[in-house]
Amino acid sequence: MCILLKYKPLNFSRMKNFSLFIAVFLGVWSMTAQQTFEIIWEQGVNGADASLTIETGDTVRWIWGNASPHSVTSLEGSQEDFDSTVITGEGTEFEFTFTQEGTNDYQCDVHPGSMFGTITVMDELSVDDKFAENVKVYPNPVENEVNLFSLYPLDSYKIVTISGQEIKKGTATGNFTEIKMADLKAGIYFITITSNDLKATVKLVKN
């Protein structure tokens, strides 16, 4: 028996190239349930947008975001070999379950310059570790607006100075939140992001 939880689709027009969302399967037989992560796969999705840190047994599903031909192809030196071959069609899916600990660099063979990422697989991750490893704060350094993304629904955020003084805080809804930063002075800050009992702190540079 499993329960499928699907998160609300992200606002791609606001998030630009950050095209990552997640579906989570909770298995009653496992103390740390395996998860399925989904990446919208199209031109411009690369680097952090196409990279995850997961645990053995987790699955990554790539979903074609447009009608262009794409592939999901592991590069030489990856821990595991996988290849969708070149496929065309918006909404087309390719998924792979990672069973070995290690690093897996991959790309789209049709658009290798703009579509690439890394799937890092660890033997076992606690929920806290998986939350912390996959929190995205971008751009960083930031000038006017910073974006927060998490695999888990966000509750709140707090920004403090390097000396610990609280500068800004607020509530968050869903997996994606934007924070205005233009009113803050240039310098180094720390932003703490929470989701229920989960918490992660990221260093943030304001230009």
C-alpha positions as CSV (number, residue, x, y, z in Angstrom):
1,M,0.0,0.0,0.0
2,C,1.2,3.5,-0.7
3,I,-0.1,7.0,-0.6
4,L,0.7,9.4,-3.4
5,L,1.1,13.1,-2.5
6,K,1.4,15.5,-5.5
7,Y,2.4,19.0,-4.9
8,K,0.8,21.9,-6.6
9,P,2.6,22.8,-9.9
10,L,5.1,25.6,-9.6
11,N,4.7,29.0,-11.2
12,F,7.2,28.6,-14.0
13,S,6.8,32.2,-15.3
14,R,7.9,33.5,-11.9
15,M,10.5,30.9,-11.2
16,K,12.1,31.2,-14.7
17,N,14.3,28.1,-15.1
18,F,13.8,26.7,-11.7
19,S,11.6,23.8,-12.8
20,L,11.7,21.3,-10.0
21,F,8.8,19.7,-8.1
22,I,8.3,16.5,-6.2
23,A,5.9,13.6,-5.7
24,V,6.4,11.6,-2.6
25,F,5.5,7.9,-2.0
26,L,5.2,6.7,1.6
27,G,5.6,3.0,1.9
28,V,4.3,1.3,5.1
29,W,7.0,-1.3,5.0
30,S,9.9,1.2,5.2
31,M,11.2,3.3,8.2
32,T,12.5,5.9,5.7
33,A,10.1,5.8,2.8
34,Q,11.6,6.0,-0.7
35,Q,10.7,9.1,-2.8
36,T,10.1,10.0,-6.4
37,F,11.5,13.3,-7.5
38,E,10.3,15.0,-10.7
39,I,12.3,17.4,-12.9
40,I,10.7,19.4,-15.7
41,W,13.2,18.8,-18.5
42,E,13.6,21.5,-21.1
43,Q,16.2,24.0,-22.5
44,G,17.7,26.1,-19.7
45,V,17.3,23.5,-16.9
46,N,20.8,22.8,-15.6
47,G,23.1,23.0,-12.6
48,A,21.3,23.3,-9.3
49,D,17.9,23.3,-11.1
50,A,18.6,19.8,-12.4
51,S,20.6,18.4,-9.5
52,L,19.4,16.4,-6.4
53,T,20.8,14.7,-3.4
54,I,18.8,11.5,-2.8
55,E,19.2,8.1,-1.1
56,T,19.5,4.7,-2.6
57,G,16.2,3.4,-3.7
58,D,14.8,6.8,-4.7
59,T,13.6,7.4,-8.2
60,V,14.0,10.5,-10.4
61,R,11.5,11.1,-13.1
62,W,12.2,13.6,-15.9
63,I,9.2,15.1,-17.7
64,W,9.6,16.8,-21.0
65,G,8.6,20.5,-20.6
66,N,8.2,21.2,-24.3
67,A,7.9,19.5,-27.7
68,S,11.6,19.6,-28.5
69,P,13.6,16.4,-28.7
70,H,15.5,15.6,-25.5
71,S,17.4,12.8,-23.8
72,V,18.5,12.0,-20.3
73,T,21.9,10.4,-20.7
74,S,24.5,9.6,-18.0
75,L,28.0,10.8,-18.7
76,E,31.2,8.7,-18.6
77,G,32.3,8.3,-15.0
78,S,28.8,8.2,-13.5
79,Q,28.1,5.6,-10.8
80,E,25.2,4.2,-12.8
81,D,24.4,4.1,-16.5
82,F,21.0,5.3,-17.8
83,D,19.8,6.6,-21.1
84,S,16.3,7.6,-22.3
85,T,17.5,7.9,-25.9
86,V,16.3,10.9,-27.8
87,I,12.5,11.3,-27.3
88,T,10.1,14.0,-28.6
89,G,6.8,15.1,-27.0
90,E,5.8,17.5,-24.3
91,G,4.8,15.5,-21.2
92,T,7.0,12.5,-22.2
93,E,8.5,10.9,-19.1
94,F,11.6,8.9,-18.3
95,E,12.5,7.6,-14.8
96,F,15.4,5.8,-13.2
97,T,15.7,4.3,-9.8
98,F,19.1,4.8,-8.3
99,T,20.4,1.8,-6.3
100,Q,24.1,2.6,-5.8
101,E,25.8,5.2,-3.7
102,G,27.8,7.8,-5.7
103,T,27.6,10.7,-8.1
104,N,25.8,10.7,-11.5
105,D,26.5,13.5,-14.0
106,Y,24.0,13.5,-16.9
107,Q,22.9,15.7,-19.8
108,C,20.6,16.0,-22.7
109,D,22.6,14.8,-25.7
110,V,20.6,17.2,-28.0
111,H,21.2,20.3,-25.9
112,P,24.3,19.5,-23.8
113,G,25.2,23.1,-23.3
114,S,21.9,24.1,-21.6
115,M,20.6,20.9,-20.1
116,F,22.7,19.0,-17.5
117,G,22.8,18.1,-13.9
118,T,24.1,15.8,-11.2
119,I,22.2,13.2,-9.1
120,T,24.1,12.5,-5.9
121,V,23.1,9.3,-4.2
122,M,23.8,8.6,-0.5
123,D,23.3,5.3,1.3
124,E,20.8,6.7,3.7
125,L,19.4,10.2,4.4
126,S,17.2,11.2,7.3
127,V,14.2,13.4,6.5
128,D,16.1,16.3,8.1
129,D,19.1,15.7,5.9
130,K,17.1,15.3,2.7
131,F,15.3,18.6,3.5
132,A,18.6,20.5,4.2
133,E,20.4,19.0,1.1
134,N,17.7,20.0,-1.3
135,V,16.7,23.5,-0.1
136,K,17.4,26.0,-2.9
137,V,18.1,29.7,-2.3
138,Y,18.8,31.7,-5.5
139,P,20.2,33.9,-6.8
140,N,23.0,34.0,-4.2
141,P,24.5,36.6,-4.1
142,V,21.3,38.5,-4.4
143,E,20.4,42.1,-5.2
144,N,16.6,42.8,-5.1
145,E,14.8,39.5,-4.7
146,V,15.7,36.0,-3.4
147,N,13.8,32.8,-4.2
148,L,13.3,29.9,-1.8
149,F,12.4,26.4,-3.0
150,S,12.0,23.2,-1.0
151,L,10.9,19.7,-1.6
152,Y,8.6,20.1,1.4
153,P,6.0,22.8,1.9
154,L,7.5,25.8,3.6
155,D,6.1,27.4,6.8
156,S,8.3,30.3,7.5
157,Y,11.7,32.0,7.1
158,K,13.9,34.3,9.1
159,I,16.9,36.4,8.1
160,V,19.6,37.4,10.6
161,T,22.8,39.3,10.3
162,I,26.2,37.7,10.9
163,S,25.9,38.9,14.5
164,G,22.6,37.2,15.0
165,Q,20.3,40.3,14.8
166,E,16.9,39.4,13.2
167,I,16.3,41.6,10.2
168,K,13.3,40.1,8.4
169,K,10.9,37.2,8.9
170,G,7.7,36.0,7.3
171,T,5.4,33.1,6.6
172,A,5.6,30.9,3.5
173,T,3.0,28.9,1.6
174,G,3.8,25.9,-0.7
175,N,7.2,24.9,-2.0
176,F,8.2,28.3,-3.4
177,T,8.6,31.8,-1.8
178,E,10.0,35.1,-3.0
179,I,11.5,37.5,-0.5
180,K,12.2,41.2,-1.3
181,M,15.8,42.1,-0.4
182,A,16.2,45.6,-1.9
183,D,15.8,47.3,1.5
184,L,18.7,45.4,3.1
185,K,22.2,46.7,3.2
186,A,25.0,44.9,1.4
187,G,26.6,42.2,3.5
188,I,26.4,38.6,4.7
189,Y,23.2,37.2,6.2
190,F,21.8,33.9,7.3
191,I,18.4,32.7,6.3
192,T,16.6,29.9,8.2
193,I,13.9,28.1,6.4
194,T,11.3,25.9,8.2
195,S,8.9,23.2,7.2
196,N,7.0,21.8,10.2
197,D,9.8,20.4,12.4
198,L,12.4,20.6,9.6
199,K,14.9,23.4,9.5
200,A,17.8,24.5,7.3
201,T,20.0,27.6,7.5
202,V,21.8,29.0,4.4
203,K,24.4,31.7,4.1
204,L,23.1,34.6,1.9
205,V,25.2,37.4,0.4
206,K,23.5,40.7,-0.4
207,N,25.2,42.9,-3.1
